Each structure stands twice: as C-alpha cells, then as structure tokens.
Amino acid sequence: MSSAAALLEGRIVSAHGRHYVVEFPDGSQRQCYPRGKKAGAAVGDRVRISPQGRDEGAIDAILPRTNLLYRSDETRSKQFAANVDQLLIVVAVEPTFSDDLAGRALAGAWSAGIEPLVVLNKVDLPAGVEEARARLAPVRALGVPVIELSAHDTATVRSQLAARLAGRTTLLLGQSGMGKSTLLNALAPHADAATREHSTALDMGRHTTTSTRLYHLPPPGGDLIDSPGFQAFGLQHLSGADILRGFPEFAPHIEHCRFYNCSHRHEPGCGVVAALKAGAVDAGRYALYCRILEESEAAQQRY
C-alpha cells in the first residue's frame, strides 16, 4: 500500500457501478476503484485514495459520514448518497405524483437528520393546481416548506431556490415526468453538457441515465446530487427507532403511551393511536408508518 504521505483525500462526485470519480480540493479529478472486492462508497462520500498513474486511483478508506441514503427496488436496497444536508422533493401539478413516494422520502430524510424541502412544479397549468395544493396540505402541516414554481422559468427558479441551496449539499428527488431534469438544468446550466461530456469520456453511453452525480451550483453556490431513474427511497434497513424519527409528529403523543416499547399499532394505551382517533395525527401518514414498519420487519426476517 502507498505510504501515508502519498495518499490523497477527495470527494466522490459520480458513481458508475464499481467505478467512481473523485474530486480533489484543487478541482482535479481521478477515476477511482475500491481495492479488491470492497464496495460501499457513495456519491458525497469523502475518501482517502492512493494515486495510480496519472489520472486513476484506489480507494483505501471512506471517511466518517454524517448520513447515508439508500435507493430501492422490489428486491434490494443500495446506498447511493452520503453527507447530505437537504432533500429537495420535486412533485408536479401533472402527471399525478405519488403520495407514497413523497411520504417515504420525507420519512427517510427525517430518519437521517436531513431537512426536507418540496417543490410543486408546473404551477403554470392552472387546472390542477388547487388539487395538488390540497394533496400537499398534510406536508405543509408538518412544517415542510413547499415552493411553487415553473421549472421553465429559470429566473424564478433561481430566485426561489438559490439561497436555500447555498452552502449545502442537496439531494434532488423526483418521479419521472415531474420536471426534475428541467429544474436541474435551471439550477445548474452546465449539468446537461457535463453529463454528455462525462458519458463520452467514460464510454458509458446509456448507463449515464442510471448514474448518480454531484453538480456544483453557480453563485451563491452549493452542491446538488442527482440520481436519475429514482423510484423509491430505501427504508428496509431502518430499525423501528429509525422509522419513528421519520414521523416527528408522533413524538408528543408517544409520551402518553402506556408501554415504553410500544410499536404504536395494536398495544393498549397507545398515545399515537389515541391521537389518530382524535384526528391529531394524519391518517395517511399513520398508514404509511405501519407499511414501512411491516416492510422493515419482513426484510429483517428474510436476512
């Protein structure tokens, strides 16, 4: 292994399977690979590498993280973003967005200590605006900022979001058709060109649509992580306590639970269930909590 003096510290700014691009404080980049069969790095990770030749390197260590986020499909969860400060969830007036995905994203953010922010896009389509606002009412009630805009109006996007993104690492999340790519290009005008250039240089072609990448934003700055093809937050790895952190509105009611290890589903004297019956807890949010908890329990039994 290289001597300590030869090691470099940088940050992973894109990931393609077992291949990562690491950026260093001077702005230079290297294509890096984990040693042996090691894996587990994610975009946003700060890493220590051993230089290999002029522009490659081996990842020797992943430095301590503040958090780690997962994406999931029907069969597995895979880590993909680390050291995130803020989650920007993009929904739209049309097509209809998924309340379930938005709710899971909020739960995943809060469980990891990440601040969420929602953008309601396509407000220039007046026919569905009021319905979309009504569906987001439970989210607003939780204190989550909901910013209304049209991603095609670049000036408005910048005025509404630039200050909120400055000095932070934000993960961009949205279903297909919500206008996430348009929003990304409004915030980071170089993003589309950078993606094409990166694809050509690495001969990745079609695989770029599934890669995760970090973009530096123009002044006042900040970093934006984009993960195309995102369908679901990975929550199966969370413990019961982690999941509860994802539902902060339960906290004042948990104090009234009869049992300290209450799961807030079927125990007698549950403060959360009592609040649900009294209308103090949103029924949709409570149903989502039960689904996530059941999925987590089922995953633990499989493994």
Backbone torsions as a table, in degrees:
resi	resn	phi	psi	omega
1	MET	NA	150.9	-178.8
2	SER	-65.4	153.5	177.1
3	SER	-67.7	159.3	-177.6
4	ALA	-58.9	-33.4	-177.9
5	ALA	-65.0	-26.8	-176.3
6	ALA	-87.8	-10.7	-177.4
7	LEU	-72.8	146.7	177.5
8	LEU	-118.7	148.5	175.0
9	GLU	-112.8	132.9	-179.7
10	GLY	-150.2	-169.3	-176.1
11	ARG	-128.8	133.8	178.3
12	ILE	-72.9	124.1	-178.5
13	VAL	-112.8	-10.0	170.8
14	SER	-159.1	154.9	-177.0
15	ALA	-136.8	134.9	177.3
16	HIS	-136.2	86.9	-176.9
17	GLY	66.6	-123.0	178.8
18	ARG	-91.7	8.1	178.8
19	HIS	-106.5	132.6	-179.1
20	TYR	-129.3	147.8	170.5
21	VAL	-103.9	123.9	-178.6
22	VAL	-110.0	131.0	179.6
23	GLU	-107.1	142.1	-176.3
24	PHE	-110.6	164.6	-175.9
25	PRO	-54.6	-27.7	179.8
26	ASP	-83.5	1.6	179.5
27	GLY	92.5	-9.6	178.2
28	SER	-73.6	160.7	-178.1
29	GLN	-134.5	153.7	173.8
30	ARG	-136.0	147.0	170.8
31	GLN	-83.6	123.9	-172.8
32	CYS	-127.1	153.8	-178.2
33	TYR	-133.0	146.1	175.4
34	PRO	-69.5	149.7	178.1
35	ARG	-71.7	138.7	176.5
36	GLY	57.0	-131.6	-179.2
37	LYS	-97.4	9.1	179.3
38	LYS	-62.2	144.0	174.8
39	ALA	-144.8	-159.7	174.0
40	GLY	97.0	1.7	175.7
41	ALA	-79.9	159.9	-178.4
42	ALA	-145.0	157.0	175.8
43	VAL	-60.0	134.3	-175.7
44	GLY	99.1	-16.8	177.7
45	ASP	-65.7	142.6	169.0
46	ARG	-97.3	129.3	-171.2
47	VAL	-131.3	160.4	174.2
48	ARG	-112.3	126.9	-175.1
49	ILE	-127.0	156.6	171.4
50	SER	-102.7	120.1	178.9
51	PRO	-59.0	139.4	175.8
52	GLN	-127.0	105.9	-178.0
53	GLY	69.7	-154.9	-173.7
54	ARG	-79.4	-37.0	-171.4
55	ASP	-138.6	20.9	176.2
56	GLU	-124.6	176.0	179.8
57	GLY	-168.8	163.0	176.3
58	ALA	-111.5	132.0	179.6
59	ILE	-79.9	114.6	-179.7
60	ASP	-92.5	-31.4	-176.6
61	ALA	-156.1	145.3	170.6
62	ILE	-100.8	123.1	-177.6
63	LEU	-74.2	158.4	-176.2
64	PRO	-53.1	139.3	-176.8
65	ARG	-103.4	156.7	168.7
66	THR	-86.7	-29.3	176.5
67	ASN	-164.9	168.8	-179.9
68	LEU	-146.3	128.2	-177.0
69	LEU	-113.0	153.0	-175.6
70	TYR	-122.1	149.0	167.3
71	ARG	-111.7	155.7	-175.0
72	SER	-143.2	157.9	168.9
73	ASP	-127.2	-160.5	-175.2
74	GLU	-70.3	-19.7	-172.4
75	THR	-113.3	-22.2	-174.9
76	ARG	-160.7	165.1	172.8
77	SER	-114.1	147.0	-179.3
78	LYS	-138.8	129.6	179.3
79	GLN	-68.9	144.9	-175.1
80	PHE	-147.9	-15.9	-179.1
81	ALA	-146.7	139.2	-177.4
82	ALA	-133.9	158.7	175.4
83	ASN	57.3	46.6	-178.6
84	VAL	-94.1	136.4	178.7
85	ASP	-95.8	-29.6	-170.1
86	GLN	-149.2	144.6	176.1
87	LEU	-113.0	121.9	178.8
88	LEU	-104.7	107.8	-177.2
89	ILE	-97.8	121.3	-179.0
90	VAL	-100.9	120.4	171.1
91	VAL	-121.8	171.7	-175.4
92	ALA	-143.3	160.2	175.9
93	VAL	-61.5	-40.4	171.9
94	GLU	-152.5	148.6	-3.5
95	PRO	-66.8	170.1	-177.6
96	THR	-61.0	129.5	179.3
97	PHE	-88.3	161.5	-178.0
98	SER	-88.1	116.2	174.7
99	ASP	-62.6	-34.7	-178.1
100	ASP	-65.2	-46.5	180.0
101	LEU	-64.7	-43.0	179.2
102	ALA	-61.9	-42.2	179.6
103	GLY	-65.4	-40.3	178.1
104	ARG	-66.5	-37.9	178.4
105	ALA	-63.9	-42.0	177.4
106	LEU	-62.3	-45.0	-179.8
107	ALA	-63.0	-42.0	178.9
108	GLY	-63.9	-39.4	179.3
109	ALA	-64.4	-52.6	-177.5
110	TRP	-63.7	-36.0	180.0
111	SER	-64.1	-27.0	-179.3
112	ALA	-99.3	6.3	179.3
113	GLY	73.7	31.0	-177.6
114	ILE	-109.0	137.1	-179.1
115	GLU	-80.9	127.2	178.9
116	PRO	-93.2	154.1	177.2
117	LEU	-145.2	135.2	-178.9
118	VAL	-113.3	135.4	171.3
119	VAL	-110.6	123.5	171.1
120	LEU	-94.5	107.1	-175.8
121	ASN	-92.4	164.7	175.8
122	LYS	66.8	36.0	178.2
123	VAL	-72.7	-1.9	173.3
124	ASP	-79.0	-1.9	174.7
125	LEU	-102.4	89.1	-167.8
126	PRO	-65.6	-24.7	-172.2
127	ALA	-59.0	-36.8	-174.5
128	GLY	-108.6	7.5	-173.7
129	VAL	-63.5	-46.7	-176.4
130	GLU	-64.4	-38.5	177.8
131	GLU	-64.0	-43.0	178.9
132	ALA	-63.4	-42.0	178.1
133	ARG	-61.0	-40.9	-179.7
134	ALA	-64.4	-38.7	-179.9
135	ARG	-69.8	-25.6	178.5
136	LEU	-89.5	-2.4	-177.9
137	ALA	-57.4	-43.0	178.2
138	PRO	-62.6	-30.8	178.3
139	VAL	-70.4	-45.6	176.7
140	ARG	-59.4	-38.4	-178.1
141	ALA	-63.4	-22.4	177.5
142	LEU	-83.8	-1.7	179.5
143	GLY	89.7	11.2	179.5
144	VAL	-81.0	126.1	176.9
145	PRO	-63.0	134.7	175.2
146	VAL	-120.1	113.4	-177.4
147	ILE	-101.1	123.4	-179.6
148	GLU	-98.6	131.1	-179.1
149	LEU	-164.3	175.7	168.8
150	SER	-116.1	121.6	-175.4
151	ALA	-63.6	-19.0	178.6
152	HIS	-75.6	-17.0	179.1
153	ASP	-91.4	85.5	-172.3
154	THR	-59.0	-40.3	-178.4
155	ALA	-61.9	-42.0	179.7
156	THR	-68.8	-40.4	177.2
157	VAL	-56.4	-47.1	-178.6
158	ARG	-65.4	-42.6	-177.0
159	SER	-68.8	-33.0	-177.7
160	GLN	-81.8	-31.3	-168.9
161	LEU	-115.9	-26.2	-171.6
162	ALA	-55.1	-45.7	-177.8
163	ALA	-67.5	-32.4	179.4
164	ARG	-71.5	-24.6	-178.1
165	LEU	-94.8	-17.0	-174.9
166	ALA	-61.2	133.6	175.7
167	GLY	72.9	12.5	-176.4
168	ARG	-132.5	159.4	171.8
169	THR	-103.3	116.5	-174.1
170	THR	-115.4	134.0	174.8
171	LEU	-94.7	127.2	-179.2
172	LEU	-95.0	125.4	-175.8
173	LEU	-132.4	133.1	177.1
174	GLY	-171.6	147.0	176.3
175	GLN	-70.9	165.7	174.0
176	SER	-60.7	135.7	176.5
177	GLY	91.0	-3.8	-178.3
178	MET	-82.4	-11.4	-179.1
179	GLY	92.0	21.5	-178.0
180	LYS	-62.4	-42.8	-178.9
181	SER	-65.4	-38.8	177.6
182	THR	-63.4	-41.1	178.3
183	LEU	-65.1	-42.8	178.3
184	LEU	-58.5	-45.3	-178.2
185	ASN	-69.3	-27.7	175.9
186	ALA	-71.1	-37.2	-178.6
187	LEU	-81.1	-36.8	-178.2
188	ALA	-128.0	84.3	-173.7
189	PRO	-56.6	-23.9	-179.6
190	HIS	-83.6	-4.5	-171.0
191	ALA	-61.3	-46.4	-177.1
192	ASP	-64.6	-44.6	178.9
193	ALA	-65.3	-39.9	-179.3
194	ALA	-64.9	-38.3	179.2
195	THR	-65.5	-43.5	179.8
196	ARG	-64.4	-43.0	-179.2
197	GLU	-64.1	-43.3	-179.5
198	HIS	-63.2	-41.0	-179.7
199	SER	-62.2	-43.2	-179.4
200	THR	-66.5	-42.2	-177.0
201	ALA	-65.2	-36.4	-176.4
202	LEU	-96.7	-3.1	-177.4
203	ASP	54.9	41.5	-177.6
204	MET	-91.3	-22.7	176.2
205	GLY	48.6	-120.2	-173.1
206	ARG	-63.5	-20.7	-176.0
207	HIS	-71.3	-14.2	-178.8
208	THR	-64.3	-23.8	-178.6
209	THR	-70.9	-13.9	178.8
210	THR	-114.3	9.0	-180.0
211	SER	-88.8	154.5	175.7
212	THR	-104.4	138.4	-172.4
213	ARG	-145.8	143.2	177.6
214	LEU	-104.0	131.6	178.8
215	TYR	-115.7	137.2	173.0
216	HIS	-84.9	130.0	-177.7
217	LEU	-88.3	149.8	176.9
218	PRO	-67.2	166.3	-178.2
219	PRO	-49.4	137.4	12.3
220	PRO	-82.8	13.5	169.3
221	GLY	95.7	-164.6	-173.3
222	GLY	107.0	168.2	179.2
223	ASP	-126.0	143.1	-178.9
224	LEU	-125.3	124.3	177.5
225	ILE	-100.2	125.4	179.4
226	ASP	-115.7	135.9	178.0
227	SER	-130.1	90.9	-177.4
228	PRO	-60.3	152.1	176.9
229	GLY	77.0	17.3	-177.1
230	PHE	-70.5	127.0	178.0
231	GLN	-114.7	-33.1	-177.1
232	ALA	-157.2	145.3	170.0
233	PHE	-71.6	141.1	175.5
234	GLY	-85.3	114.9	-177.7
235	LEU	-120.7	-4.0	-174.3
236	GLN	-64.2	-23.5	-178.1
237	HIS	-79.6	-9.4	-174.4
238	LEU	-75.8	144.2	173.3
239	SER	-81.0	171.0	177.5
240	GLY	-58.5	-39.7	178.8
241	ALA	-66.3	-39.0	177.2
242	ASP	-60.9	-45.5	-177.8
243	ILE	-62.8	-41.0	178.7
244	LEU	-60.4	-36.2	177.4
245	ARG	-62.3	-24.9	178.4
246	GLY	-76.8	-4.5	178.9
247	PHE	-129.5	69.2	-172.8
248	PRO	-62.6	-21.7	-179.9
249	GLU	-69.4	-12.5	177.6
250	PHE	-77.8	-22.9	-168.8
251	ALA	-51.8	-49.3	-177.9
252	PRO	-65.9	-22.8	-178.4
253	HIS	-86.9	-26.1	179.0
254	ILE	-62.2	-29.2	179.6
255	GLU	-59.5	-21.3	-177.1
256	HIS	-98.9	4.3	178.7
257	CYS	-69.6	140.3	-179.6
258	ARG	-68.7	-36.5	-175.1
259	PHE	-109.6	137.6	-176.8
260	TYR	-67.6	-28.2	-178.5
261	ASN	-103.3	30.8	-178.3
262	CYS	-61.7	135.8	176.6
263	SER	-91.9	-6.0	176.4
264	HIS	66.2	34.5	176.5
265	ARG	-122.3	-55.3	-171.7
266	HIS	-133.4	-0.7	-177.5
267	GLU	-71.2	143.3	174.6
268	PRO	-68.8	146.9	178.2
269	GLY	71.7	28.0	-180.0
270	CYS	-82.2	124.0	-179.9
271	GLY	-66.8	-34.2	-179.0
272	VAL	-70.0	-43.9	178.7
273	VAL	-63.8	-38.8	177.4
274	ALA	-63.1	-41.0	178.4
275	ALA	-66.3	-36.4	176.5
276	LEU	-60.7	-47.7	-178.9
277	LYS	-64.7	-29.8	-179.9
278	ALA	-85.0	-3.3	-179.4
279	GLY	82.7	10.1	-179.5
280	ALA	-86.1	-11.7	174.9
281	VAL	-122.5	132.7	-178.6
282	ASP	-64.7	129.5	-175.5
283	ALA	-64.1	-37.6	179.2
284	GLY	-66.0	-40.7	177.8
285	ARG	-65.6	-41.1	179.8
286	TYR	-64.5	-42.0	178.4
287	ALA	-62.4	-38.6	177.7
288	LEU	-64.4	-42.3	177.3
289	TYR	-56.1	-46.5	-179.4
290	CYS	-63.3	-40.6	179.4
291	ARG	-63.9	-45.8	-178.5
292	ILE	-63.9	-42.1	-180.0
293	LEU	-64.0	-41.7	178.7
294	GLU	-65.0	-41.1	178.5
295	GLU	-64.3	-40.4	178.9
296	SER	-64.3	-43.2	178.3
297	GLU	-63.5	-40.6	178.7
298	ALA	-65.7	-39.1	178.7
299	ALA	-64.8	-40.3	179.9
300	GLN	-65.8	-33.9	177.8
301	GLN	-69.2	-33.3	179.4
302	ARG	-70.1	-34.0	-174.0
303	TYR	-109.2	NA	NA
